[in-house]
């Protein structure tokens, strides 16, 4: 993998990956087969026990070792002495008028992140977080106003999906009527600044003998950490969504500061070489519609030009307001005109329907409750 270029002084450096998530019994949630195998060997149990544990943890969603009836009582007792099956704790749960659900998750060190489930007629999409807070400071994003606290561990990432399956009665993995059909890493944080933990969690989620989310149903969103994009494509091969949001470096420098390190030309070059990208598996380019900033006819025509040689689909996102936001959403007429130019230019283009606005669960609105309270106290 190419090294990540040093951060400029006006931009935060990529955060370090913490060595662990604190003291106390180790949760096996987030352990891959190698990690489960190590746990089994440490207990002096036979090697086949690892496959049994994987089945119970990730296929059946067991929340205690006592549920694992195919494992001997003695082995279950040894497991319970040393390990747990803890998921993140849901400190708060909200349901929008449109059926969208949002959970505020609290971790053992009191750090918090948010997770959202969006039910639709033909699918159910779970949006999960990869960090507590965010380093990127995208000016239109509420999460970007919350300081970065730390990366989430693999168990804290995959544990979000497991918690949502618990809440939605979505176990076992083999059921044909699963409510969660799609998973998107589009919540709080930049996934590629936490690549090792995200990659470990993704591999657990797409394991056909475990959680069994199809690789084609899992999407990772990035603002453009160019050096890690190639590694992600080669190693994980999941769908890629790129937070583009502007067609000139001048505007993107302002609203997506990461562009100062990897400008649009470098970002699009990385998209062209992303592993597995073709006309059947196109990259999604996310484009938030900001009144008078990036929504002109000229912007739309330039977007068509920029993406003409990339298998792409455009997702226009009406700006979702939040307290103190410096922008307004483009009008419906302007969004329609922008979309028409994209369609006439040969691009696949859709407009995302805002979901969960009434509970601050829509795209760009996530921010942990404790941080909102602290921010409110400072006003």
Buried (B, 14 or more C-beta within 10 A) or exposed (E): EEEBEEBEEEEBEBBEEBEEBEEEEBBBBBBBBEBBBEBBEEBEBEEEBBBBBBBBBBBBBBBEBEEBEEBEEEBBEBBBEEBBBBBBBBBEEBBBEBEBBBBBBBBBEEBBBBBBBBBEEEEBBBBBBBBBBBBBBBBBBBBBBBEBBBBBBBBBBBBBBBBBBBBBEBBBBEEEEBBBBBBBBBBBBBBBBBBEBBBBBBBBBBBEEBBBBEBBBBBBBBBBBBBBBBBBBEBBBBBBBBBBBBBBEEBBBBBBBBBBBBBBEBBBEBBEEBBBBEEEBBBBBBBBBBEEBBBBEEBBBBBBEBBEEBBBBBBBBBBBBBEEBEBEBBEEEBBEBBBEBBBEBEBEBEBBEBBBBEBBBBBBBBBBBBBBEEBEEEE
